[in-house]
Amino acid sequence: MITPHNVAVIVGSLRKESFNRKMARAMSAMAPSTLKLEILEIGQLPLYNQDFDPNPPKEVTDFKQRVAQCDAVLFVTPEYNRSVPGC
């Protein structure tokens, strides 16, 4: 049996009922058995502050650890004014 690849899915919208979140859930449900998609929430992460680099908050270290355990990262995000969303 083939070991599935773990894919971190990062949704670029914080709304619970966002279209992008629904798309991420649908992709997860339709993914072949060789892929395990998991949405990693970003709403609890603080805004980036370089002062925290030497000693990042626990939410940041936990998030980084979860991403590092994955084989790939998939971003599902809306477009805002021809750019990336604020979050």
C-alpha positions, 0 to 999 in steps of 0.5 A: 500500500502506498503511504499517502502524501500529507498536504497542508491546506492554507485558506486565505479567508478567515470567514467560516463560510467563505467560498475558498474554505468550501472549495478547500473542503471539497478538494479534501473530500475528492482527493485520491487516497494517495493524498491526505489534505488537512486545513491548517487554520491561520486565524489564531496566528499573530501578524508578523513582527520581526521582533518575535523571530528569536522567540516566536509565540507558541501559535507560530511554532506550532503552525510551523511544526505542522507545516514542516510535517507535510509533504506539500502546501496548497494555498486556497485564497481569494484575490483582493484588488489583483493581490493577496488577501490581508490575512 
